[in-house]
Amino acid sequence: MKSFPFAVAFFLVTLLSCSRKEKTAPPIVATLDDHFRIEYPAQEPGAAVLIMKGDSIVFAKGYGLADLKTKAPITTKTLFNLGSISKTFVASAILILQERGKLSVEDSLLKYFPAFKNKAIARQVKIKHLLTHSSGLADNRRVNSDTAFYLTAKDAENWYPETQLDSLSFAPGSQFEYSNPAYNGLALIVEQASGQKWQTFVKENIFDPAGMTNSTITDGPHPEQGVSHGYVLHHGQWIEDDYGEEPTFPAAGNGGVWSSVEELMRYEQAFQHAKFLTAESIREARTIKTYPQWKSADKPFIGWPWFITQHDSVTLIGHPGSQGGFLTNYVTVPEKKIFFVILSNAPREAYEMEATTSFVLEELKKRDWLK
């Protein structure tokens, strides 16, 4: 993208002059493009980035390769595994079913999983606790000792160990502990309440209304064609790390959605225009959930299940993701009508996505877009 639909000029006051002199900031397109060209070399796995202000795309571009074998380049239409951004689709499906009277976030797990080994646990834990990672259900999966099993295990197999717990790690609603199996369980609840595969329910009730025509959801192996592959750097060589290499990758409820930066833009626009949830449900989803029994020194920061944080004086609402060789981040600044998404198929260092996100925010701040 070489043009840019609206001004990004800012003004500096020259103290040695009695008049104000105008100075134009470097165009954001050029600044971001220069940065990402260095960050994601053309012949390596890379990333796609999209930034929207209001209803206008101000930056959208792909860098690097989607597949090292075919040398297919990454574009803004390339499908990436979203990792935990997928959880927002599962949560939205739960809220759609609640609007239709098919379930309630106050329902206990015993209603949906009567075979829980400890019935008292199933009575205490509610859907809302799974949504907010505050259930007290420890991750009971034996991934390291049974890697071969978890290379193909789907949602039901990843959720089952949770139903065999003898006790809770903490009282539901009293603290935060991130849980992938919780979202495998939520996906299974969507299936029970809707009478459909949860992947089908999301397609018909979220993808289709939002216009996400190419997005898809894992149901076992990842799509063989039309998607990027995930990679990790090992002893100086890029090796594939997705389906078949990464345990729990087929477990879709916690990280099975595949989409592009363009289609995630449509997803966010669907929230803004209340296309598949009411405005009230969306406000509820993007509000921090608090519980009277909260015991942790850390303050709650999770909605259903959006991460809600402060950056300087503005509120950020979004969700990060990481799975195998994929690293992602979805960020909105509602009060400034800004949205951006970064999808990568090769993490290069531990804090890469945090650093990249901070870089984008800093460039927006330089242009007074966050004031």
C-alpha positions in Angstrom: 0.0 0.0 0.0 1.6 3.3 -1.1 -1.2 5.8 -0.4 -2.9 6.7 2.8 -6.5 8.1 3.0 -6.2 10.7 5.7 -3.6 13.1 7.3 -1.1 12.0 9.9 0.6 15.4 10.3 1.4 16.7 13.7 2.7 20.1 14.8 5.8 21.1 16.8 6.2 24.4 18.5 9.5 26.0 17.7 10.5 27.9 20.9 12.9 30.2 19.1 10.3 31.5 16.7 7.3 33.7 17.3 5.4 31.7 14.7 4.3 28.0 14.6 6.1 25.9 11.9 4.4 22.8 10.6 6.4 19.6 10.3 5.0 16.4 8.8 5.7 13.0 10.5 7.0 10.2 8.3 4.1 8.5 6.6 3.0 5.6 8.8 2.9 3.2 5.9 6.6 3.9 5.1 7.6 3.6 8.7 5.8 0.3 9.3 6.9 -1.1 6.0 10.5 -0.4 6.7 10.2 -2.0 10.2 8.4 -5.2 9.1 10.7 -5.7 6.0 13.6 -6.0 8.5 11.6 -8.0 11.1 10.3 -10.6 8.5 12.9 -11.3 5.7 11.4 -12.2 2.4 12.7 -15.8 2.2 11.8 -16.8 5.8 8.4 -17.4 7.5 6.8 -14.1 8.3 3.7 -12.2 9.1 0.7 -10.3 7.9 -0.3 -7.0 9.5 -3.5 -4.8 9.2 -4.4 -1.6 10.8 -7.8 0.1 10.6 -8.8 3.5 11.8 -12.6 4.1 11.7 -13.7 2.3 8.6 -10.5 2.9 6.6 -7.6 0.5 6.3 -4.4 2.6 6.8 -2.0 -0.3 6.6 -2.2 -3.9 5.3 0.6 -6.0 4.0 2.2 -9.5 4.2 5.9 -10.3 4.7 7.9 -13.5 4.2 6.7 -17.0 3.2 3.5 -18.9 4.1 5.1 -22.2 3.1 8.9 -22.8 2.9 8.4 -25.7 0.5 6.2 -24.0 -2.1 7.7 -20.6 -1.5 4.1 -19.2 -1.4 4.3 -15.6 -0.1 2.3 -14.3 2.8 -0.5 -11.8 1.8 -3.3 -10.1 3.7 -5.5 -13.0 2.5 -3.2 -15.8 3.9 -4.9 -18.0 6.5 -3.0 -18.4 9.8 -3.8 -20.6 12.8 -5.1 -18.0 15.3 -4.1 -19.8 18.4 -6.0 -18.5 21.4 -7.8 -15.8 19.4 -10.0 -18.8 18.6 -11.4 -18.6 22.1 -13.2 -15.4 21.3 -15.2 -17.3 18.6 -16.1 -20.1 21.1 -17.2 -17.4 23.7 -19.2 -15.6 21.1 -21.0 -18.9 20.2 -21.8 -19.3 23.9 -23.3 -15.8 24.1 -25.3 -16.3 20.9 -26.8 -19.5 22.5 -27.5 -17.6 25.7 -29.4 -14.9 23.7 -31.5 -17.6 22.2 -32.3 -19.1 25.6 -30.4 -22.3 24.9 -28.1 -22.0 27.9 -26.9 -19.5 30.5 -23.4 -18.6 31.7 -24.7 -19.4 35.1 -25.3 -23.0 34.2 -23.1 -25.5 36.2 -21.0 -28.0 34.4 -23.0 -30.9 35.8 -25.8 -30.0 33.4 -23.6 -30.8 30.4 -21.2 -33.3 31.9 -23.0 -35.6 34.3 -20.2 -38.1 34.2 -17.9 -35.8 36.1 -16.0 -38.0 38.6 -16.5 -35.5 41.4 -20.1 -34.2 41.2 -19.5 -31.5 43.8 -16.9 -29.9 41.5 -19.3 -30.0 38.5 -21.9 -28.3 40.6 -19.6 -25.5 41.7 -18.0 -24.6 38.3 -20.2 -22.6 35.9 -19.9 -21.7 32.3 -18.9 -18.2 33.3 -15.9 -19.6 35.2 -14.6 -21.4 32.1 -15.1 -18.3 30.0 -12.9 -16.2 32.4 -10.2 -18.8 33.2 -11.3 -18.8 36.9 -12.7 -22.3 37.2 -10.1 -23.8 39.6 -9.9 -26.8 37.2 -6.2 -27.6 36.9 -4.9 -28.8 33.5 -5.1 -32.5 34.1 -3.8 -33.6 30.7 -0.7 -35.8 30.6 0.7 -34.2 27.4 4.4 -34.9 28.1 3.9 -38.5 29.1 1.5 -39.3 26.3 2.6 -37.1 23.4 1.6 -39.5 20.7 -2.0 -39.5 21.9 -2.2 -35.7 22.1 -0.8 -35.3 18.5 -4.3 -36.3 17.3 -6.6 -35.8 20.3 -9.6 -33.5 19.6 -11.7 -31.4 22.0 -13.4 -34.3 23.8 -10.1 -36.1 24.5 -8.5 -32.9 25.8 -11.5 -32.1 28.0 -12.0 -35.6 29.5 -9.1 -35.4 32.0 -10.7 -32.3 33.5 -13.8 -34.4 34.4 -11.6 -36.8 36.3 -10.2 -34.3 38.8 -10.6 -35.2 42.5 -10.4 -31.5 43.7 -10.2 -27.9 42.6 -7.0 -25.9 42.7 -9.0 -22.9 44.1 -12.6 -21.9 44.6 -14.3 -21.0 41.3 -14.3 -17.2 40.7 -11.5 -16.6 43.3 -8.5 -16.2 41.0 -7.2 -16.4 37.4 -5.4 -19.4 35.9 -5.3 -19.6 32.1 -6.9 -22.8 30.8 -6.9 -24.3 27.3 -9.0 -27.3 28.3 -11.7 -25.0 29.6 -12.3 -23.9 26.0 -12.4 -27.5 24.8 -15.2 -28.0 27.3 -17.0 -24.8 26.1 -16.8 -26.0 22.5 -18.5 -29.3 23.6 -21.2 -27.3 25.4 -21.9 -25.3 22.2 -22.4 -28.7 20.5 -24.8 -29.9 23.1 -26.8 -26.7 23.2 -27.0 -26.2 19.5 -27.3 -29.8 18.3 -24.5 -29.1 15.8 -20.8 -29.5 15.5 -19.4 -26.4 17.1 -17.4 -25.7 14.0 -20.6 -25.7 11.9 -22.4 -23.5 14.4 -19.6 -20.9 14.3 -19.5 -20.9 10.5 -23.2 -20.4 10.2 -23.7 -17.9 13.0 -20.4 -15.9 13.0 -18.3 -16.5 9.9 -21.2 -16.1 7.5 -22.8 -13.0 9.0 -19.4 -11.4 9.3 -18.5 -12.2 5.7 -15.5 -14.4 6.7 -15.9 -16.6 3.6 -12.4 -18.3 3.7 -12.0 -18.8 7.4 -12.1 -22.3 8.7 -11.8 -24.3 11.9 -9.7 -27.4 12.6 -11.5 -30.7 13.1 -8.6 -33.0 13.4 -5.8 -32.3 10.8 -5.3 -28.7 9.7 -6.3 -27.9 6.1 -3.9 -29.4 3.7 -4.0 -26.4 1.2 -4.6 -22.7 1.3 -3.1 -22.1 4.7 0.3 -21.1 6.1 2.5 -23.5 8.0 3.9 -22.7 11.4 7.7 -22.9 12.0 10.2 -22.6 14.8 13.9 -21.8 14.6 16.0 -24.8 15.8 19.8 -24.6 15.6 19.6 -22.0 12.9 17.1 -24.0 10.8 13.4 -23.4 10.3 11.4 -26.6 11.1 7.7 -27.1 10.8 5.7 -27.0 14.0 1.9 -27.4 13.5 -0.3 -30.4 13.0 1.7 -33.6 13.5 4.5 -31.9 15.3 2.8 -29.9 18.1 0.8 -31.9 20.8 -2.8 -30.7 21.3 -2.8 -28.9 18.0 -6.0 -30.7 16.9 -7.8 -29.6 20.0 -9.9 -26.9 18.3 -11.9 -25.1 21.0 -8.8 -23.5 22.5 -7.0 -22.7 19.2 -8.5 -24.2 16.0 -9.7 -21.2 14.0 -7.8 -20.3 10.8 -8.3 -16.8 9.4 -6.5 -13.9 7.7 -5.9 -10.3 8.7 -8.6 -9.2 6.2 -11.2 -11.5 7.5 -10.4 -10.7 11.1 -11.0 -7.1 10.2 -14.5 -8.2 9.1 -14.9 -10.0 12.4 -14.2 -6.8 14.3 -16.5 -4.8 12.0 -19.2 -7.4 12.8 -18.8 -6.6 16.5 -18.9 -2.9 15.8 -22.2 -3.3 13.9 -23.7 -6.0 16.1 -24.1 -8.5 13.2 -24.2 -11.7 15.2 -24.6 -10.5 18.8 -26.7 -7.7 20.3 -24.9 -4.5 21.3 -25.7 -5.4 24.9 -24.1 -8.8 24.7 -21.0 -7.3 23.1 -20.7 -4.7 25.8 -21.1 -7.5 28.4 -18.4 -9.6 26.6 -16.0 -6.7 26.6 -16.4 -5.7 30.2 -14.1 -7.0 32.9 -15.8 -9.8 35.0 -15.5 -9.5 38.7 -16.6 -12.0 41.3 -17.4 -11.4 45.0 -15.2 -14.3 46.1 -12.1 -13.0 44.3 -9.0 -13.7 46.5 -6.1 -12.9 44.2 -3.9 -9.9 44.7 -4.0 -9.5 40.9 -7.0 -7.6 39.7 -9.4 -9.2 37.1 -8.8 -8.2 33.5 -10.9 -10.7 31.5 -14.2 -10.4 29.8 -15.9 -13.1 27.9 -13.0 -13.8 27.2 -11.4 -10.5 26.0 -8.2 -9.2 27.6 -9.0 -5.6 28.8 -5.9 -3.5 29.7 -4.7 0.1 29.9 -2.1 1.6 27.6 -1.3 5.1 28.8 -4.7 6.7 28.9 -6.6 4.4 26.5 -8.2 1.0 27.0 -7.1 -1.9 24.8 -9.5 -4.8 24.2 -8.2 -7.9 22.4 -6.7 -11.3 22.6 -3.3 -12.8 21.9 -2.6 -16.2 20.6 0.3 -18.7 20.4 0.3 -22.3 19.1 3.1 -24.3 17.6 4.9 -22.0 15.2 2.0 -19.4 15.2 2.0 -16.2 17.1 -0.8 -13.7 16.9 -2.4 -10.6 18.4 -5.8 -8.9 18.0 -6.1 -5.4 19.4 -8.9 -2.8 19.5 -8.9 0.7 20.9 -12.6 1.3 20.9 -12.6 4.9 22.1 -10.3 5.8 19.2 -11.9 3.5 16.7 -8.6 1.8 16.0 -8.1 -1.9 15.3 -5.0 -3.8 14.4 -4.1 -7.5 14.0 -0.7 -9.2 13.6 -0.5 -12.8 12.5 2.9 -14.6 12.3 3.9 -18.1 11.4 7.3 -18.1 13.0 8.1 -16.7 16.5 11.7 -15.5 16.5 12.1 -14.6 20.2 10.1 -14.9 23.5 8.7 -11.4 23.5 8.4 -10.8 19.8 4.7 -10.2 19.7 4.7 -7.9 22.8 7.5 -5.9 21.2 5.8 -5.8 17.8 2.5 -4.7 19.4 4.3 -2.0 21.4 6.0 -0.8 18.2 2.6 -0.4 16.5 1.1 1.4 19.5 4.1 3.8 19.7 3.7 4.7 16.0 0.0 5.4 16.5 0.8 7.5 19.5 3.4 9.5 17.6 0.6 10.6 15.3 -1.7 11.5 18.2 -4.1 8.7 17.2 -4.3 7.5 20.8 -5.0 10.9 22.4 
